[in-house]
Amino acid sequence: MILRTLSLLRSLQGAHHTVTDAQARIQQACDYRWLRRQLGHGVVAARQGSLADGTPAVSVVLPFVATPARRRGGRWPEDPDERERCFVEGAHACRAAGAPGYRKLESLSQGLAQGGMAILKDAARLQYLLDQQALRLTWRRSGTLPPDLARQLGRRLTDGDAERHGLFLLTLKVPAPPPEGSPNGAWLDASLDRYRRILPTPAG
C-alpha cells in the first residue's frame, strides 16, 4: 500500500511539484467523475450559451433538490428573492450541489483506486471547464423557472421536496452540438477532448 501510494505521488508530481498539488489533482478528477455520473439526470437547455472564450456551447442543466443539508454547503441567503439572485461557480458549484470533498488520506485512497494517468486526464478535463467558466449553480423556486425549462423538468417539479425546498440547478456548458438522446459521460469526454485538441498550445 505504501509503495503504491509513493508510486502514485511520483507519477502525479511529474507535472506538479508538491503533495498538495497532487491532492488537488485527485480532487479535480473526483469532481469530474462525479459530474459525468450526474449527466444522466440532466436536460439540454433550449437556450444555448457560450464559453469564456466565446465558443458556442450547449447548456446541460442538472437539477438537485435544495435540501437544508445541501444549502448548508454554501452561504445561501434566507430570503428566497435574494437567494435567486445568487450563484456559485467552478468547483465550488459541484461541491455545493453535493460532490464529495476528500481529505488528504481519502484523496490518496481515491487516487490509488483510479490510477495516476486516468487522474491526470480527468483533472485536465475539469480544469478546462473551470478555465472556460463552464459551471454555475443557481437556486430557483419551481414557480419561477423559465417555461421551457419547467416543461423539460416535468415531473421533477411536482416532487414535494422540490416544491418545499426549491431546486439547485447546476448548468454545465459543453463545446458541442446537442447530443443525440440524453447527455452522458461518454459524450462529455468526447466533446471536451475533441475541442481541447484543436485549441492552440499556450506559448512557453
Backbone as a chain_set.jsonl record, in Angstrom:
{"seq": "MILRTLSLLRSLQGAHHTVTDAQARIQQACDYRWLRRQLGHGVVAARQGSLADGTPAVSVVLPFVATPARRRGGRWPEDPDERERCFVEGAHACRAAGAPGYRKLESLSQGLAQGGMAILKDAARLQYLLDQQALRLTWRRSGTLPPDLARQLGRRLTDGDAERHGLFLLTLKVPAPPPEGSPNGAWLDASLDRYRRILPTPAG", "coords": {"N": [[0.832, -1.204, 0.0], [1.906, 1.272, 0.853], [4.02, 1.519, -0.976], [2.588, 1.648, -3.363], [1.232, 4.036, -2.96], [3.363, 5.879, -2.885], [4.306, 5.529, -5.487], [2.125, 6.461, -6.965], [2.114, 9.163, -6.16], [4.573, 9.98, -7.199], [4.086, 9.738, -9.948], [2.113, 11.66, -10.335], [3.424, 13.914, -9.444], [5.19, 14.34, -11.411], [4.263, 16.274, -13.097], [3.403, 18.137, -11.329], [4.483, 19.737, -8.396], [4.244, 19.317, -5.615], [2.911, 17.496, -2.778], [0.497, 18.573, -2.054], [-0.358, 19.705, -4.462], [-0.681, 17.359, -5.936], [-2.74, 16.167, -4.487], [-4.763, 18.037, -4.988], [-5.145, 17.637, -7.721], [-6.154, 15.043, -7.726], [-8.565, 15.507, -6.399], [-9.808, 17.142, -8.292], [-10.125, 15.3, -10.384], [-11.897, 13.52, -9.156], [-14.088, 15.213, -8.805], [-14.747, 15.665, -11.475], [-15.484, 13.099, -12.299], [-17.672, 12.671, -10.672], [-19.346, 14.613, -11.774], [-19.75, 13.658, -14.4], [-21.19, 11.367, -13.827], [-23.594, 12.431, -13.053], [-24.8, 13.334, -15.345], [-26.773, 11.834, -16.624], [-29.114, 12.566, -15.395], [-29.615, 15.02, -16.355], [-30.921, 17.77, -18.384], [-31.022, 19.042, -21.695], [-30.713, 22.372, -22.241], [-32.975, 24.647, -23.808], [-32.099, 27.138, -24.524], [-29.066, 28.128, -25.734], [-25.582, 28.63, -24.848], [-22.373, 30.202, -24.336], [-18.837, 29.666, -24.083], [-16.15, 30.958, -21.981], [-14.271, 31.89, -23.792], [-15.779, 32.587, -25.924], [-16.658, 30.534, -27.54], [-19.334, 28.772, -29.026], [-21.704, 26.902, -27.121], [-23.43, 24.042, -25.85], [-25.893, 23.945, -23.329], [-26.232, 22.084, -20.436], [-28.498, 21.235, -17.991], [-28.495, 20.332, -14.672], [-30.607, 19.167, -12.276], [-31.089, 19.455, -8.742], [-32.613, 18.665, -5.691], [-32.923, 21.224, -3.366], [-32.14, 20.606, -0.564], [-32.078, 21.223, 3.033], [-29.599, 20.264, 3.989], [-27.98, 20.365, 1.692], [-28.061, 23.102, 1.211], [-26.613, 24.023, 3.315], [-24.098, 23.733, 2.403], [-23.214, 26.081, 1.335], [-23.238, 29.7, 1.543], [-26.091, 30.542, 1.45], [-28.598, 32.99, 1.114], [-31.341, 33.579, 3.408], [-33.685, 34.786, 2.544], [-35.89, 34.157, -0.1], [-36.091, 35.625, -2.559], [-33.685, 37.017, -2.633], [-31.952, 34.881, -2.576], [-32.354, 33.732, -5.076], [-30.982, 35.449, -6.672], [-28.375, 34.855, -6.329], [-25.353, 32.978, -7.058], [-23.096, 30.201, -7.587], [-19.871, 29.366, -8.722], [-17.675, 27.296, -10.755], [-15.503, 24.782, -9.276], [-16.555, 24.982, -6.743], [-19.242, 25.058, -7.244], [-19.866, 22.423, -7.935], [-19.326, 21.222, -5.466], [-21.214, 22.459, -3.793], [-23.495, 21.43, -4.902], [-23.395, 18.825, -4.155], [-21.184, 17.164, -4.62], [-18.655, 15.053, -3.317], [-16.103, 16.097, -1.016], [-12.658, 15.458, -0.391], [-10.434, 14.571, 2.254], [-6.836, 14.639, 2.832], [-5.719, 11.94, 3.088], [-7.923, 10.476, 2.279], [-8.178, 11.36, -0.345], [-5.833, 10.366, -1.471], [-6.37, 7.666, -1.28], [-8.516, 7.508, -3.069], [-7.099, 8.151, -5.353], [-5.365, 5.948, -5.612], [-7.209, 3.999, -6.221], [-8.075, 4.777, -8.722], [-5.952, 5.288, -10.46], [-2.949, 6.803, -11.711], [-2.512, 8.062, -14.363], [-5.091, 8.167, -15.419], [-6.245, 9.866, -13.59], [-4.899, 12.291, -14.102], [-5.849, 12.859, -16.66], [-8.657, 13.165, -16.32], [-8.623, 15.231, -14.461], [-7.543, 17.269, -16.02], [-9.614, 17.638, -17.826], [-11.618, 18.669, -16.141], [-10.302, 20.997, -15.331], [-10.239, 22.407, -17.703], [-12.98, 23.001, -17.994], [-13.259, 24.661, -15.78], [-11.52, 26.766, -16.448], [-12.886, 27.787, -18.603], [-15.098, 28.826, -17.451], [-17.412, 27.249, -17.156], [-19.19, 26.108, -15.401], [-21.911, 26.575, -13.306], [-23.899, 27.18, -10.459], [-27.205, 27.674, -9.452], [-30.066, 28.742, -7.49], [-33.51, 28.006, -7.568], [-37.002, 28.648, -7.269], [-39.739, 26.468, -7.916], [-41.853, 27.723, -9.232], [-40.72, 29.906, -10.5], [-39.164, 29.205, -12.61], [-37.928, 29.381, -16.012], [-40.382, 28.962, -18.587], [-39.806, 27.049, -20.664], [-37.759, 25.467, -19.562], [-39.064, 24.524, -17.297], [-40.975, 22.876, -18.486], [-39.3, 20.907, -19.545], [-38.178, 19.779, -17.241], [-40.403, 18.74, -16.05], [-42.014, 16.167, -14.36], [-40.34, 16.243, -12.168], [-40.692, 18.63, -10.932], [-43.017, 18.416, -9.553], [-42.477, 17.016, -7.351], [-42.675, 16.719, -3.857], [-40.595, 17.564, -2.138], [-39.09, 19.189, -3.835], [-40.898, 21.251, -4.281], [-41.07, 22.247, -1.719], [-38.442, 22.912, -0.882], [-37.191, 24.057, -3.065], [-35.051, 24.185, -6.025], [-31.686, 23.327, -6.796], [-29.86, 24.281, -9.563], [-27.501, 23.072, -11.574], [-25.602, 24.252, -14.05], [-23.982, 23.216, -16.903], [-21.739, 23.999, -19.39], [-20.974, 22.909, -22.601], [-18.675, 22.525, -25.246], [-20.073, 21.739, -27.877], [-22.408, 20.359, -30.293], [-25.931, 19.761, -29.559], [-26.477, 16.619, -27.912], [-27.324, 13.421, -29.393], [-30.13, 12.126, -28.186], [-30.132, 11.587, -24.614], [-27.781, 13.466, -22.618], [-24.57, 12.128, -21.715], [-21.813, 10.576, -19.91], [-19.828, 9.612, -21.704], [-20.299, 11.152, -23.981], [-19.684, 13.691, -22.949], [-16.923, 13.4, -22.309], [-15.854, 12.926, -24.914], [-16.584, 15.283, -26.255], [-15.23, 17.325, -24.842], [-12.55, 16.466, -25.103], [-12.209, 16.509, -27.872], [-12.488, 19.242, -28.463], [-10.489, 20.386, -26.878], [-8.23, 19.458, -28.146], [-8.084, 20.951, -30.479], [-7.505, 23.459, -29.659], [-5.17, 26.195, -29.555], [-1.761, 25.667, -28.574], [-0.55, 26.938, -25.512], [1.823, 29.619, -25.42], [5.257, 29.118, -24.607]], "CA": [[0.0, 0.0, 0.0], [2.784, 2.437, 0.927], [4.742, 1.624, -2.24], [1.642, 2.106, -4.384], [0.976, 5.452, -2.697], [4.534, 6.639, -3.329], [4.342, 5.469, -6.943], [1.09, 7.378, -7.448], [2.562, 10.536, -5.945], [5.645, 10.282, -8.151], [3.52, 9.923, -11.285], [1.408, 12.939, -10.364], [4.362, 15.002, -9.211], [5.963, 14.605, -12.613], [3.777, 17.534, -13.652], [3.068, 19.043, -10.228], [5.678, 19.575, -7.584], [4.035, 19.076, -4.195], [1.832, 16.578, -2.411], [-0.745, 19.36, -2.083], [-0.77, 19.778, -5.866], [-1.171, 16.034, -6.323], [-4.048, 16.0, -3.853], [-5.72, 18.883, -5.702], [-5.441, 16.976, -8.989], [-7.041, 13.912, -7.44], [-9.887, 16.057, -6.109], [-10.385, 17.57, -9.569], [-10.567, 14.103, -11.105], [-13.091, 13.014, -8.476], [-15.175, 16.134, -9.141], [-15.15, 15.429, -12.863], [-16.19, 11.813, -12.386], [-18.994, 12.903, -10.079], [-20.122, 15.382, -12.741], [-20.186, 12.823, -15.53], [-22.226, 10.443, -13.343], [-24.861, 13.152, -12.903], [-25.337, 13.789, -16.63], [-27.977, 11.096, -16.976], [-30.275, 13.244, -14.812], [-29.678, 16.377, -16.879], [-31.695, 18.098, -19.583], [-30.36, 20.009, -22.567], [-31.495, 23.603, -22.219], [-33.36, 25.16, -25.125], [-31.27, 28.313, -24.789], [-27.661, 27.769, -25.732], [-24.707, 29.654, -24.292], [-21.023, 30.227, -24.887], [-17.77, 29.558, -23.103], [-15.479, 32.224, -21.686], [-13.544, 32.364, -24.973], [-16.74, 32.901, -26.97], [-17.057, 29.345, -28.29], [-20.717, 28.341, -28.779], [-21.766, 25.715, -26.27], [-24.732, 23.554, -25.422], [-26.024, 24.007, -21.873], [-26.908, 20.958, -19.798], [-28.947, 21.64, -16.658], [-28.626, 19.211, -13.743], [-31.4, 19.623, -11.132], [-30.95, 18.792, -7.445], [-33.476, 19.253, -4.666], [-32.097, 22.06, -2.482], [-32.427, 20.235, 0.819], [-31.311, 22.015, 4.01], [-28.22, 19.774, 4.057], [-27.252, 20.912, 0.546], [-27.927, 24.555, 1.356], [-25.551, 24.293, 4.287], [-22.826, 23.703, 1.699], [-22.868, 27.431, 0.879], [-23.865, 30.775, 2.325], [-27.275, 30.974, 0.714], [-29.458, 33.864, 1.923], [-32.618, 33.025, 3.841], [-34.762, 35.367, 1.743], [-35.924, 33.48, -1.405], [-35.802, 36.535, -3.671], [-32.247, 37.28, -2.629], [-31.269, 33.618, -2.896], [-32.421, 33.502, -6.523], [-30.025, 36.327, -7.354], [-27.017, 34.385, -6.034], [-24.872, 31.81, -7.795], [-21.774, 29.685, -7.234], [-19.235, 28.936, -9.963], [-16.487, 26.456, -10.716], [-15.509, 23.582, -8.446], [-17.447, 25.225, -5.604], [-20.598, 24.731, -7.681], [-20.007, 20.967, -7.776], [-19.361, 20.898, -4.039], [-22.488, 22.908, -3.241], [-24.548, 20.559, -5.43], [-23.335, 17.526, -3.499], [-19.972, 16.382, -4.891], [-17.899, 14.875, -2.07], [-14.744, 16.605, -0.883], [-11.836, 14.457, 0.286], [-9.241, 14.972, 2.994], [-5.621, 14.202, 2.149], [-5.601, 10.488, 3.005], [-9.041, 9.989, 1.471], [-7.902, 11.642, -1.75], [-4.818, 9.412, -1.912], [-7.069, 6.398, -1.459], [-9.225, 7.615, -4.339], [-6.102, 8.113, -6.419], [-4.908, 4.575, -5.778], [-8.277, 3.217, -6.847], [-8.375, 5.226, -10.079], [-4.774, 5.251, -11.315], [-2.357, 8.116, -11.909], [-2.733, 8.678, -15.67], [-6.521, 8.46, -15.545], [-6.495, 11.047, -12.765], [-4.415, 13.477, -14.806], [-6.724, 13.138, -17.801], [-9.931, 13.706, -15.847], [-8.35, 16.531, -13.839], [-7.37, 18.238, -17.108], [-10.947, 17.934, -18.362], [-12.295, 19.594, -15.234], [-9.607, 22.285, -15.37], [-10.716, 23.101, -18.897], [-14.3, 23.554, -17.677], [-13.071, 25.78, -14.855], [-10.914, 27.875, -17.198], [-13.893, 28.332, -19.515], [-16.236, 29.293, -16.644], [-18.493, 26.441, -17.721], [-20.002, 25.507, -14.337], [-22.569, 27.563, -12.441], [-25.019, 26.664, -9.665], [-28.179, 28.669, -9.0], [-31.232, 28.216, -6.773], [-34.76, 28.504, -8.125], [-38.294, 28.095, -6.883], [-40.38, 25.809, -9.061], [-42.728, 28.646, -9.943], [-40.004, 30.998, -11.178], [-38.339, 28.676, -13.691], [-38.38, 29.701, -17.37], [-41.377, 27.964, -19.006], [-39.244, 25.939, -21.444], [-37.04, 24.581, -18.646], [-40.073, 23.876, -16.455], [-41.552, 21.771, -19.267], [-38.309, 19.838, -19.665], [-38.009, 19.107, -15.95], [-41.626, 17.959, -15.925], [-42.494, 15.585, -13.106], [-39.448, 16.552, -11.044], [-41.176, 19.832, -10.261], [-44.175, 18.083, -8.714], [-41.968, 16.358, -6.151], [-42.964, 17.539, -2.683], [-39.372, 18.181, -1.624], [-38.719, 20.278, -4.742], [-41.813, 22.356, -4.002], [-40.816, 22.778, -0.379], [-37.082, 23.433, -0.703], [-36.647, 24.646, -4.279], [-34.095, 23.375, -6.784], [-30.386, 23.783, -7.253], [-29.651, 23.985, -10.977], [-26.094, 23.123, -11.962], [-25.534, 24.393, -15.502], [-22.698, 22.835, -17.484], [-21.634, 24.381, -20.799], [-20.103, 21.968, -23.305], [-18.437, 22.99, -26.619], [-20.537, 20.666, -28.759], [-23.835, 20.434, -30.622], [-26.727, 18.932, -28.652], [-26.281, 15.181, -28.136], [-28.46, 12.627, -29.848], [-30.622, 11.491, -26.97], [-29.758, 12.233, -23.354], [-26.335, 13.613, -22.42], [-23.964, 11.12, -20.849], [-20.4, 10.789, -19.651], [-19.016, 9.383, -22.9], [-20.471, 12.344, -24.823], [-18.933, 14.784, -22.335], [-15.497, 13.13, -22.523], [-15.5, 13.101, -26.325], [-16.748, 16.693, -26.625], [-14.135, 18.105, -24.262], [-11.268, 16.06, -25.677], [-12.158, 16.979, -29.26], [-12.264, 20.681, -28.527], [-9.195, 20.704, -26.28], [-7.176, 19.135, -29.116], [-7.96, 21.963, -31.527], [-7.083, 24.735, -29.088], [-3.731, 26.448, -29.727], [-0.92, 25.398, -27.411], [-0.067, 28.193, -24.927], [3.237, 29.917, -25.655], [6.148, 28.831, -23.491]], "C": [[0.868, 1.256, 0.0], [3.523, 2.632, -0.387], [3.832, 2.125, -3.353], [1.337, 3.59, -4.206], [2.132, 6.31, -3.193], [4.629, 6.657, -4.853], [3.324, 6.42, -7.557], [1.552, 8.821, -7.317], [3.662, 10.916, -6.933], [5.08, 10.54, -9.54], [2.803, 11.26, -11.394], [2.364, 14.106, -10.21], [5.303, 15.214, -10.39], [5.544, 15.92, -13.242], [3.521, 18.567, -12.565], [4.001, 18.724, -9.061], [5.455, 19.249, -6.119], [2.921, 18.062, -3.98], [0.491, 17.305, -2.454], [-1.27, 19.486, -3.507], [-1.339, 18.445, -6.333], [-2.556, 15.788, -5.742], [-5.111, 16.812, -4.582], [-6.107, 18.255, -7.037], [-6.396, 15.8, -8.778], [-8.454, 14.413, -7.165], [-10.569, 16.522, -7.395], [-10.909, 16.375, -10.359], [-11.831, 13.528, -10.485], [-14.296, 13.902, -8.777], [-15.678, 15.873, -10.56], [-15.944, 14.131, -12.982], [-17.564, 11.893, -11.739], [-19.893, 13.608, -11.095], [-20.621, 14.496, -13.882], [-21.232, 11.793, -15.09], [-23.587, 11.124, -13.243], [-25.539, 13.451, -14.239], [-26.616, 13.066, -17.039], [-29.242, 11.716, -16.427], [-30.502, 14.622, -15.434], [-30.595, 16.524, -18.076], [-30.917, 19.13, -20.38], [-31.244, 21.244, -22.662], [-31.796, 24.071, -23.637], [-32.499, 26.354, -25.514], [-29.8, 27.924, -24.669], [-26.818, 28.932, -25.216], [-23.374, 29.669, -25.004], [-20.028, 30.128, -23.745], [-17.098, 30.917, -22.911], [-14.734, 32.779, -22.894], [-14.467, 32.645, -26.158], [-17.206, 31.715, -27.789], [-18.516, 28.989, -27.994], [-20.739, 27.026, -28.004], [-23.211, 25.337, -26.005], [-24.756, 23.578, -23.894], [-26.82, 22.807, -21.372], [-27.24, 21.373, -18.369], [-29.182, 20.391, -15.814], [-29.393, 19.691, -12.515], [-31.14, 18.783, -9.88], [-31.923, 19.459, -6.476], [-32.591, 19.979, -3.655], [-32.457, 21.8, -1.021], [-31.645, 21.125, 1.779], [-29.853, 21.57, 4.104], [-27.394, 20.327, 2.897], [-27.063, 22.42, 0.702], [-26.856, 24.917, 2.379], [-24.176, 24.253, 3.637], [-22.398, 25.059, 1.164], [-23.599, 28.46, 1.717], [-25.058, 31.345, 1.561], [-28.152, 31.842, 1.607], [-30.769, 33.174, 2.297], [-33.771, 33.535, 2.979], [-34.766, 34.744, 0.347], [-35.591, 34.395, -2.582], [-34.305, 36.814, -3.774], [-31.467, 36.03, -3.024], [-31.268, 33.361, -4.398], [-31.457, 34.392, -7.297], [-28.58, 35.874, -7.162], [-26.641, 33.208, -6.935], [-23.487, 31.435, -7.28], [-21.164, 29.132, -8.511], [-18.081, 27.972, -9.692], [-16.634, 25.224, -9.85], [-16.413, 23.753, -7.233], [-18.891, 24.898, -5.967], [-20.853, 23.231, -7.552], [-20.154, 20.602, -6.304], [-20.706, 21.285, -3.432], [-23.647, 22.036, -3.721], [-24.497, 19.157, -4.84], [-22.123, 16.678, -3.799], [-19.154, 16.249, -3.614], [-16.523, 15.524, -2.133], [-13.935, 15.625, -0.055], [-10.701, 15.115, 1.066], [-8.03, 14.301, 2.351], [-5.547, 12.683, 2.006], [-6.728, 9.892, 2.17], [-8.765, 10.206, -0.01], [-6.838, 10.692, -2.291], [-5.436, 8.037, -2.137], [-7.842, 6.387, -2.772], [-8.247, 7.51, -5.507], [-5.592, 6.716, -6.681], [-5.942, 3.74, -6.517], [-8.415, 3.55, -8.332], [-7.168, 5.238, -11.009], [-4.286, 6.63, -11.717], [-2.679, 8.773, -13.234], [-4.2, 9.033, -15.878], [-6.887, 9.7, -14.741], [-6.086, 12.313, -13.504], [-5.337, 13.853, -15.958], [-8.041, 13.757, -17.344], [-9.748, 15.056, -15.16], [-8.189, 17.611, -14.903], [-8.712, 18.607, -17.727], [-11.684, 18.916, -17.454], [-11.633, 20.966, -15.274], [-10.027, 23.093, -16.589], [-12.079, 23.741, -18.633], [-14.18, 24.751, -16.739], [-12.507, 26.994, -15.585], [-11.94, 28.568, -18.09], [-15.151, 28.815, -18.785], [-17.521, 28.577, -17.063], [-19.404, 25.812, -16.676], [-20.599, 26.604, -13.464], [-23.772, 26.913, -11.751], [-25.903, 27.821, -9.219], [-29.286, 27.962, -8.232], [-32.486, 28.836, -7.362], [-35.954, 27.857, -7.432], [-38.954, 27.504, -8.124], [-41.184, 26.793, -9.895], [-42.027, 29.754, -10.69], [-39.089, 30.502, -12.296], [-38.832, 29.191, -15.044], [-39.325, 28.607, -17.87], [-40.785, 26.783, -19.773], [-38.496, 24.956, -20.546], [-38.02, 23.842, -17.734], [-40.709, 22.701, -17.192], [-40.575, 20.603, -19.358], [-38.139, 19.064, -18.355], [-39.245, 18.307, -15.565], [-41.941, 17.497, -14.521], [-41.601, 15.905, -11.912], [-39.942, 17.759, -10.256], [-42.368, 19.547, -9.357], [-43.758, 17.321, -7.461], [-42.167, 17.279, -4.949], [-41.743, 18.247, -2.135], [-38.929, 19.343, -2.511], [-39.608, 21.493, -4.512], [-41.453, 23.043, -2.691], [-39.469, 23.492, -0.283], [-36.548, 24.197, -1.912], [-35.621, 23.725, -4.922], [-32.76, 24.094, -6.925], [-30.259, 23.36, -8.713], [-28.172, 24.176, -11.294], [-26.041, 23.136, -13.49], [-24.108, 24.143, -15.971], [-22.712, 23.206, -18.959], [-20.583, 23.506, -21.475], [-19.922, 22.444, -24.745], [-18.783, 21.906, -27.635], [-21.963, 20.965, -29.191], [-24.624, 19.579, -29.64], [-26.532, 17.449, -28.945], [-27.526, 14.539, -28.733], [-28.951, 11.818, -28.654], [-30.157, 12.258, -25.745], [-28.245, 12.394, -23.261], [-25.81, 12.523, -21.497], [-22.467, 11.369, -20.74], [-19.521, 10.606, -20.869], [-19.103, 10.575, -23.85], [-19.669, 13.514, -24.27], [-17.439, 14.603, -22.561], [-15.095, 13.461, -23.96], [-15.572, 14.569, -26.738], [-15.586, 17.532, -26.103], [-12.802, 17.756, -24.906], [-11.124, 16.562, -27.108], [-11.832, 18.467, -29.303], [-10.908, 21.065, -27.944], [-8.057, 20.428, -27.258], [-7.008, 20.219, -30.171], [-7.59, 23.333, -30.979], [-5.598, 24.953, -29.336], [-2.974, 26.162, -28.442], [-0.413, 26.715, -26.838], [1.424, 28.387, -25.181], [4.056, 29.613, -24.415], [5.916, 27.475, -22.92]], "O": [[0.61, 2.194, -0.754], [3.649, 3.757, -0.872], [4.247, 2.928, -4.189], [1.2, 4.32, -5.188], [1.921, 7.337, -3.839], [4.99, 7.675, -5.444], [3.612, 7.102, -8.54], [1.403, 9.613, -8.248], [3.685, 12.036, -7.444], [5.531, 11.449, -10.238], [2.874, 11.921, -12.43], [2.141, 15.173, -10.781], [6.113, 16.14, -10.387], [6.362, 16.609, -13.852], [3.431, 19.759, -12.859], [4.27, 17.556, -8.781], [6.42, 18.925, -5.428], [2.106, 17.804, -4.866], [-0.524, 16.728, -2.842], [-2.475, 19.389, -3.741], [-2.349, 18.4, -7.035], [-3.439, 15.263, -6.422], [-6.23, 16.339, -4.778], [-7.267, 18.329, -7.443], [-7.327, 15.595, -9.557], [-9.429, 13.826, -7.636], [-11.77, 16.319, -7.569], [-11.998, 16.428, -10.931], [-12.735, 13.097, -11.2], [-15.402, 13.4, -8.98], [-16.883, 15.862, -10.81], [-16.955, 14.074, -13.682], [-18.512, 11.257, -12.202], [-21.059, 13.246, -11.258], [-21.784, 14.58, -14.277], [-22.072, 11.389, -15.894], [-24.62, 10.462, -13.339], [-26.724, 13.785, -14.268], [-27.455, 13.642, -17.733], [-30.333, 11.436, -16.923], [-31.461, 15.313, -15.088], [-30.994, 15.541, -18.7], [-30.237, 19.985, -19.813], [-32.387, 21.167, -23.112], [-30.981, 23.911, -24.546], [-32.204, 26.558, -26.692], [-29.355, 27.448, -23.625], [-27.281, 30.071, -25.155], [-23.258, 29.206, -26.139], [-20.331, 30.459, -22.599], [-17.43, 31.892, -23.586], [-14.577, 33.993, -23.02], [-13.998, 32.908, -27.266], [-18.069, 31.869, -28.653], [-18.9, 28.911, -26.827], [-19.896, 26.154, -28.211], [-24.096, 26.19, -25.942], [-23.756, 23.268, -23.247], [-27.934, 22.55, -21.826], [-26.363, 21.812, -17.625], [-29.959, 19.511, -16.183], [-28.891, 20.539, -11.777], [-30.991, 17.563, -9.953], [-32.037, 20.684, -6.451], [-31.623, 19.41, -3.15], [-33.007, 22.663, -0.337], [-30.646, 21.724, 1.381], [-28.964, 22.403, 4.28], [-26.242, 20.715, 3.087], [-26.007, 22.949, 0.356], [-26.265, 25.995, 2.312], [-23.193, 24.686, 4.239], [-21.315, 25.174, 0.591], [-24.478, 28.12, 2.509], [-25.029, 32.482, 1.091], [-28.425, 31.467, 2.747], [-31.242, 32.291, 1.581], [-34.723, 32.802, 2.714], [-33.744, 34.792, -0.338], [-34.886, 33.984, -3.503], [-33.739, 36.843, -4.867], [-30.452, 36.11, -3.716], [-30.296, 32.833, -4.938], [-31.152, 34.114, -8.456], [-27.665, 36.439, -7.76], [-27.506, 32.536, -7.496], [-22.804, 32.229, -6.634], [-21.859, 28.497, -9.304], [-17.587, 27.853, -8.571], [-17.728, 24.68, -9.698], [-16.979, 22.776, -6.743], [-19.677, 24.507, -5.104], [-21.925, 22.815, -7.114], [-20.995, 19.781, -5.938], [-21.274, 20.527, -2.645], [-24.66, 21.913, -3.034], [-25.439, 18.381, -4.999], [-22.023, 15.564, -3.284], [-18.975, 17.233, -2.896], [-15.862, 15.504, -3.171], [-14.46, 15.023, 0.882], [-10.09, 16.08, 0.609], [-8.177, 13.491, 1.436], [-5.332, 12.186, 0.9], [-6.521, 8.922, 1.441], [-9.076, 9.349, -0.837], [-6.924, 10.257, -3.439], [-5.066, 7.33, -3.075], [-7.834, 5.395, -3.499], [-8.531, 6.865, -6.516], [-5.403, 6.327, -7.834], [-5.6, 2.884, -7.332], [-8.829, 2.699, -9.119], [-7.336, 5.203, -12.228], [-5.08, 7.518, -12.025], [-3.083, 9.935, -13.251], [-4.516, 10.077, -16.449], [-7.734, 10.49, -15.157], [-6.832, 13.291, -13.533], [-5.579, 15.035, -16.203], [-8.493, 14.753, -17.909], [-10.611, 15.927, -15.261], [-8.643, 18.739, -14.716], [-8.925, 19.757, -18.111], [-12.296, 19.873, -17.928], [-12.32, 21.987, -15.254], [-10.157, 24.315, -16.518], [-12.308, 24.892, -19.006], [-14.906, 25.735, -16.88], [-12.959, 28.119, -15.369], [-11.874, 29.778, -18.307], [-16.145, 29.169, -19.417], [-18.56, 29.197, -17.29], [-20.306, 25.053, -17.03], [-19.879, 27.457, -12.945], [-24.553, 26.194, -12.375], [-25.42, 28.818, -8.681], [-29.431, 26.742, -8.31], [-32.531, 30.038, -7.627], [-35.922, 26.683, -7.061], [-38.749, 27.983, -9.239], [-41.196, 26.708, -11.123], [-42.669, 30.482, -11.447], [-38.325, 31.281, -12.867], [-40.03, 29.417, -15.213], [-39.088, 27.43, -17.598], [-41.201, 25.643, -19.568], [-38.587, 23.745, -20.744], [-37.822, 22.665, -17.434], [-40.954, 21.651, -16.598], [-40.977, 19.444, -19.259], [-37.975, 17.844, -18.364], [-39.151, 17.316, -14.84], [-42.113, 18.304, -13.606], [-42.052, 15.846, -10.768], [-39.652, 17.898, -9.068], [-42.693, 20.355, -8.487], [-44.592, 17.017, -6.609], [-41.864, 18.471, -5.014], [-41.83, 19.4, -1.712], [-38.449, 20.361, -2.012], [-39.135, 22.629, -4.544], [-41.524, 24.266, -2.575], [-39.37, 24.556, 0.329], [-35.554, 24.914, -1.796], [-35.355, 22.628, -4.429], [-32.707, 25.305, -7.144], [-30.523, 22.207, -9.054], [-27.659, 25.295, -11.283], [-26.391, 22.151, -14.14], [-23.159, 24.771, -15.502], [-23.597, 22.776, -19.699], [-19.458, 23.375, -20.994], [-20.913, 22.74, -25.414], [-17.902, 21.242, -28.181], [-22.659, 21.738, -28.534], [-24.036, 18.746, -28.95], [-26.431, 17.06, -30.109], [-28.636, 15.053, -28.593], [-28.253, 10.925, -28.173], [-29.827, 13.441, -25.831], [-27.502, 11.553, -23.767], [-26.52, 12.055, -20.607], [-21.923, 12.258, -21.394], [-18.566, 11.36, -21.06], [-18.103, 10.965, -24.453], [-19.043, 14.251, -25.032], [-16.756, 15.545, -22.961], [-14.124, 14.18, -24.194], [-14.718, 15.046, -27.485], [-15.025, 18.351, -26.831], [-12.01, 18.644, -25.221], [-10.044, 16.99, -27.513], [-10.993, 18.899, -30.093], [-10.248, 21.969, -28.456], [-7.024, 21.096, -27.205], [-5.914, 20.395, -30.706], [-7.382, 24.272, -31.748], [-4.831, 23.99, -29.331], [-3.488, 26.391, -27.347], [0.107, 27.542, -27.587], [2.194, 27.426, -25.16], [3.594, 29.829, -23.294], [6.591, 27.082, -21.968]]}, "num_chains": 1, "name": "protein.A"}
